[in-house]
């Protein structure tokens, strides 16, 4: 049923699982406290906070708050990451994933700064939601069969519904304790990167313009 994922997807899956196992060791608590994404100024609010450090924009994306959190993210990483990596290639896929993780972290930092919140964030969800966006843009006409609700729809429709749901959750606070703006940030940065990749090189844009003028 489950095929072996391509190399980068497999490496990301293994890295997240290994980090989660290490998180359960009491002696590792201090190290992982440094790797979570802490809001700017959090060291004034929490004595245990090491404060924000640039590396946290990537390191937080390999940590998880529980088994359910890890399982959902890794399932989505496997399902959406594998076809994207086979389409884009290893380098472009890894670039896309890490940009989405970092972009989600930046959005979360901005929101927490505006809201005056100082709680740390962990999880690969920003990168995963970026992959969901990428899947919807690249394989938009593929049919997705959902378990709940038990319906079938196009991938593009599913991604749009997910984005709208995240936006509603973010603004209403119906699901507290979840970094909805980080999810949206991962999708936004994924959209920006795909749009950038789809733009023709400057030389081609210029030559196309010259041909149209003629």
Secondary structure, 3 states (H helix, E strand, C coil): CCCCCCHHHHHHHHHHHHHHHHHCCHHHHHHHHHHCECCCCHHHHCCCCCCCCCCHHHHHHHCCCCHHHHHHHHHHHHHHHHHHHHHHCHHHHHHHHHHHHHHHHHHHHHHHHHHCCCCCECCCHHHHHHHHHHHHHHCCCCEEECCCCCCEEEHHHHHHHHHHHHHHHHHHCCCCCCCHHHHHHHHHHHHHHHHHHHCCCHHHHHHHHHHHHC
